[in-house]
Amino acid sequence: MIQKLNYLTVDWSLDYNKLFPSQQPILVEIGFGTADYLIHLAETYPDHNVLGFEISSQSMDKAERKVENKNLTNVRPIHSTGETALAYLLEPETVAEFHINYPDPWFKKKHHGRRLIKRETVDMLASRLVIGGQIMLATDIREYADMAHDILSNTPSLTNTFDTPWVDDLEGRFRTKYEMKSYREGRTGHFFIYQRNKTPVNHPPVIKELEMPHLFLHSPLNTSDVIERFEQTRTESNGVHIAILQGYANPSRNTAVFEVVVEEHTIDQHCLLSLSPHNGDNNYIIQMSTVGYSRPTYGMHRAVHALGEWITSLHNNAKITAMKLRD
Ligand SMILES: C[S@@+](CC[C@H](N)C(=O)[O-])C[C@H]1O[C@@H](n2cnc3c(N)ncnc32)[C@H](O)[C@@H]1O
């Protein structure tokens, strides 16, 4: 059985030595759907390693089954948005090719921000490509093609490999499931291939895990008192949204856990923070619970701080005594 991978369980950034038996140039597909094109890449290019990023669990299941049935060792599907992969998983100048086939069009103007192809994503794609590497994009939506052309052609570090904004056919192309349906329904593809040139690029560093967050506090209230006063809180700072949704006390041990949602750059974590006695005398520590699989991100540090502030606001003699947190 291949190990199932998602953005919370893999290394930030990815350690290719753990993923592939031999080190070879990396091809990436974002939004692989049925995974047939992903498998085609792996079979056609055995001298490359292939990574696929997809948000649909059903597509992930299909991809994992296909990889396993075919015994392929040079391809790994990872449950992640493309945006998260670019920010957390892929180092600058490490990818030979990005393949993006028929990204969701998000037709309504108010949803355009959800489109995969936008200024920020294209800049990240350019950063993660090796010099000489390529982005292959296909869309059957003319308006999406116009928008993609506008962004790609205004990216100094990318060069269009065609004389036209896009081409209507690519000889020998492996057709995806979506593509075949689109052609049957009378639409056609618009195909882009852009190459990374030598123009210097701004390389946003990969977002890494931080050290474990800890906050120490003193409070005359015990954990049952704290939970009795519980109120949902929502805060936002520095682009991090934190919701403390629920609290549960375990009076026999004077501990409590809090259910928290942390939303930060491209990722959401739904996790537990614990409050437990530390060094006697009404002293407590807040830290990430060992339940589940959450990562010590900047947002998680802010969540520990938000919880500490709320608990110490409940009593005049309560105070934060120390913390190991990022500002
Ligand atoms: C229109 S389908 C195309 C599927 C496939 N590429 C094909 O051509 O048959 C778009 C796919 O992208 C996936 N997707 C949408 N947004 C994504 C994102 N931000 N990151 C990764 N995958 C995404 C969807 O789950 C879906 O499988």
The ligand as an SDF file (V2000), in Angstrom:
LIG
                    3D

 27 29  0  0  0  0  0  0  0  0999 V2000
  -12.1520   20.9500  -14.2760 C   0  0  0  0  0  0  0  0  0  0  0  0
  -11.2970   19.7680  -13.3460 S   0  0  0  0  0  0  0  0  0  0  0  0
  -10.0550   19.1720  -14.4590 C   0  0  0  0  0  0  0  0  0  0  0  0
   -9.5070   17.8460  -14.0450 C   0  0  0  0  0  0  0  0  0  0  0  0
   -8.3780   17.2830  -14.9220 C   0  0  0  0  0  0  0  0  0  0  0  0
   -7.2170   18.1540  -14.9040 N   0  0  0  0  0  0  0  0  0  0  0  0
   -8.8430   17.0460  -16.3320 C   0  0  0  0  0  0  0  0  0  0  0  0
   -8.4270   17.8150  -17.2170 O   0  0  0  0  0  0  0  0  0  0  0  0
   -9.6480   16.0940  -16.5440 O   0  0  0  0  0  0  0  0  0  0  0  0
  -10.3610   20.7450  -12.1770 C   0  0  0  0  0  0  0  0  0  0  0  0
   -9.6590   19.8930  -11.1130 C   0  0  0  0  0  0  0  0  0  0  0  0
   -8.8320   20.7430  -10.3180 O   0  0  0  0  0  0  0  0  0  0  0  0
   -9.0140   20.4290   -8.9370 C   0  0  0  0  0  0  0  0  0  0  0  0
   -8.7100   21.6890   -8.2260 N   0  0  0  0  0  0  0  0  0  0  0  0
   -9.4830   22.7910   -8.1400 C   0  0  0  0  0  0  0  0  0  0  0  0
   -8.8450   23.7790   -7.4830 N   0  0  0  0  0  0  0  0  0  0  0  0
   -7.6320   23.2690   -7.1330 C   0  0  0  0  0  0  0  0  0  0  0  0
   -6.5170   23.7930   -6.4350 C   0  0  0  0  0  0  0  0  0  0  0  0
   -6.5360   25.0460   -5.9470 N   0  0  0  0  0  0  0  0  0  0  0  0
   -5.4320   23.0100   -6.2600 N   0  0  0  0  0  0  0  0  0  0  0  0
   -5.4250   21.7230   -6.7150 C   0  0  0  0  0  0  0  0  0  0  0  0
   -6.4680   21.1730   -7.3860 N   0  0  0  0  0  0  0  0  0  0  0  0
   -7.5510   21.9300   -7.6020 C   0  0  0  0  0  0  0  0  0  0  0  0
  -10.4540   19.9730   -8.8450 C   0  0  0  0  0  0  0  0  0  0  0  0
  -10.6980   19.1500   -7.7170 O   0  0  0  0  0  0  0  0  0  0  0  0
  -10.6010   19.1900  -10.1640 C   0  0  0  0  0  0  0  0  0  0  0  0
  -10.1750   17.8490  -10.0220 O   0  0  0  0  0  0  0  0  0  0  0  0
  1  2  1  0
  2  3  1  0
  2 10  1  0
  3  4  1  0
  4  5  1  0
  5  6  1  0
  5  7  1  0
  7  8  2  0
  7  9  1  0
 10 11  1  0
 11 12  1  0
 11 26  1  0
 12 13  1  0
 13 14  1  0
 13 24  1  0
 14 15  1  0
 14 23  1  0
 15 16  2  0
 16 17  1  0
 17 18  1  0
 17 23  2  0
 18 19  1  0
 18 20  2  0
 20 21  1  0
 21 22  2  0
 22 23  1  0
 24 25  1  0
 24 26  1  0
 26 27  1  0
M  CHG  2   2   1   9  -1
M  END
$$$$
